[in-house]
Amino acid sequence: MKRAARWFVWLAFVAAVGAATVAVGAPATGGTAGKTAGRYACVATANDAELKVDLGAGEGGVWQSEITVTVMGGTAEITGTVHDVERMTAKKKKPPQLKLKPKILTAAQKADMLDGLAAALNRPEEAPDCPVSTVQSAKLSWSCKSASGATNTSGDMAFEGDRCPPSTKQGYTHAVGVADWAVALFKRLGAR
């Protein structure tokens, strides 16, 4: 019962945050809400910015992960660690961890990274339907500064949802989408 109550509270929170994201992030000239990068889109164009993604998987968030993207003078650098929860097996008590040393991103890699994050957050949610699940959480926080330093933008969003075992792959929540995006990104960037 407690899990069901948490699910309904979480769903109401996601609906409110999603509506705010669409309202704030939608382009002014005929763009569709499904393709918006959200309020954190300033990271793509800011001269100085920071985007942090904090992830927690498992009961109590025991498998903590963190990604930090720092933009200085228009050049982006990414670093962090993520747990590949999808590769967890019954024999292992902890999922494998991918570590990424500080890496400079090209403009194309930075755009691809933000497009992937937008896709994970804009995908419609489907309630997970599995008898056994674990908790997945994701928190994004960002701050951006214009080249002149006159414009500052910052904010955060948080998501929590149930993650079904890898073999079932039923349902979708934004928290799971962000975590899966992080793992795929780190693999593309050569994390080990």
C-alpha atoms as one frame of an Amber mdcrd trajectory, in Angstrom:
protein
   0.000   0.000   0.000   2.840   2.338   0.854   4.361   1.816  -2.605   1.007
   2.577  -4.270   0.622   5.810  -2.270   4.180   6.825  -3.183   3.421   6.064
  -6.835   0.362   8.373  -6.904   2.216  11.226  -5.159   5.123  10.803  -7.556
   2.785  10.770 -10.576   1.150  14.044  -9.447   4.605  15.610  -8.978   5.762
  14.481 -12.430   2.617  15.879 -14.034   3.194  19.272 -12.383   6.907  19.370
 -13.283   6.203  18.151 -16.825   3.630  20.874 -17.378   6.030  23.510 -16.073
   8.844  22.156 -18.256   6.695  22.250 -21.382   5.418  25.746 -20.595   8.867
  27.182 -19.896  10.913  25.216 -22.445   8.620  25.332 -25.478  10.024  27.302
 -28.383   8.218  30.553 -29.178   7.995  29.878 -32.919   5.826  26.882 -33.653
   7.984  24.162 -32.048   6.353  21.112 -30.558   6.415  20.448 -26.851   7.606
  16.857 -27.460  10.907  18.089 -28.839  11.799  20.697 -26.221  14.999  20.359
 -24.224  13.342  21.825 -21.127  14.473  24.478 -18.710  18.060  23.156 -18.601
  18.489  23.988 -22.319  20.585  27.023 -21.343  23.495  24.572 -20.883  23.632
  24.215 -24.686  24.190  27.923 -25.334  25.615  29.413 -22.120  29.196  30.597
 -21.973  29.536  29.245 -18.411  27.234  26.544 -17.032  27.004  23.457 -14.900
  24.585  20.533 -15.171  24.543  17.882 -12.441  22.664  14.616 -12.634  22.392
  12.642  -9.397  21.053   9.099  -9.636  20.130   6.569  -6.997  19.039   2.998
  -7.683  17.991   0.188  -5.382  16.223   0.457  -2.046  17.380   3.599  -0.289
  19.361   4.663  -3.372  22.291   2.455  -2.400  23.847   2.649  -5.879  24.555
   6.367  -6.097  25.765   7.832  -9.371  26.675  11.351 -10.397  27.382  13.120
 -13.658  28.745  16.653 -13.871  28.891  18.677 -17.073  30.822  21.931 -16.736
  30.897  24.579 -19.457  33.650  27.224 -19.230  34.158  29.723 -21.986  31.852
  27.676 -24.204  33.903  24.446 -23.810  32.078  21.536 -22.142  33.661  18.873
 -19.932  31.923  15.806 -18.485  32.921  13.529 -15.618  31.297  11.092 -13.193
  30.267   7.543 -12.425  27.088   5.593 -13.189  25.864   2.133 -12.204  24.687
  -0.055 -15.078  21.679  -1.524 -13.251  20.528  -3.330 -16.410  23.625  -5.565
 -16.277  23.063  -6.693 -12.708  22.869 -10.465 -12.315  21.614 -12.715  -9.536
  25.207 -13.649  -8.653  26.367 -10.033  -8.254  25.167  -7.979  -5.315  26.082
  -4.695  -6.967  25.700  -3.554 -10.584  28.842  -2.737 -12.574  30.039   0.842
 -12.312  31.163   2.934 -15.290  33.664   5.704 -14.504  34.398   8.566 -16.826
  37.477  10.689 -16.216  37.111  14.362 -17.173  36.482  14.458 -20.916  36.108
  17.459 -23.210  32.952  17.257 -25.330  32.765  18.443 -28.904  29.823  20.674
 -29.828  28.172  17.667 -31.516  28.668  15.462 -28.434  27.228  18.159 -26.175
  24.198  18.581 -28.462  23.737  14.787 -28.643  23.971  14.545 -24.844  21.262
  17.186 -24.322  19.052  15.724 -27.083  19.232  12.307 -25.403  18.320  13.801
 -22.034  15.379  15.661 -23.602  14.191  12.424 -25.252  14.330  10.595 -21.902
  12.290  13.316 -20.197   9.796  13.885 -23.021   8.897  10.217 -23.502   5.405
   9.462 -22.155   5.405   7.557 -18.897   3.839   4.116 -18.560   3.199   2.707
 -15.099   5.581  -0.186 -14.403   3.793  -3.523 -14.099   6.048  -6.069 -12.452
   5.625  -8.005  -9.204   9.074  -7.073  -7.881  10.725  -3.707  -8.494  13.414
  -1.457  -7.101  13.409   2.301  -6.675  15.146   4.552  -9.211  15.627   8.264
  -8.560  17.058  11.050 -10.687  17.729  14.684  -9.848  18.891  17.318 -12.331
  20.246  20.687 -11.268  21.733  23.365 -13.473  23.012  26.920 -13.501  23.925
  28.996 -16.530  25.579  32.361 -17.041  25.610  34.401 -20.227  28.857  35.642
 -21.795  28.248  39.110 -20.332  27.418  37.619 -16.935  24.201  39.638 -16.895
  21.851  36.670 -17.317  21.808  33.830 -14.827  19.477  30.848 -14.991  19.275
  27.975 -12.540  16.881  25.296 -11.433  16.361  21.674 -10.606  13.939  18.797
 -11.127  13.623  15.470  -9.373  12.003  12.178 -10.347  11.454   8.879  -8.588
   9.877   5.718  -9.910   9.906   1.956  -9.855  12.362  -0.013 -11.999  11.312
  -3.445 -13.188  13.964  -6.166 -13.500  15.870  -6.048 -16.822  14.234  -9.228
 -18.099  10.697  -7.783 -17.927  11.235  -4.244 -19.325   7.648  -3.243 -18.549
   6.666   0.375 -18.026   8.677   3.568 -18.197   9.316   6.409 -15.774  11.401
   9.536 -16.227  13.759   8.426 -13.444  14.478   5.160 -15.278  14.795   7.032
 -18.594  17.388   9.447 -17.185  19.370   6.588 -15.625  19.337   4.588 -18.867
  20.337   7.726 -20.823  23.290   8.224 -18.452  24.549   4.652 -18.916  24.215
   4.825 -22.710  25.996   8.207 -22.779  28.897   6.935 -20.676  29.285   3.845
 -22.864  29.375   6.028 -26.020  32.021   8.243 -24.410  34.229   5.257 -23.557
  33.675   4.993 -19.775  35.057   1.884 -18.120
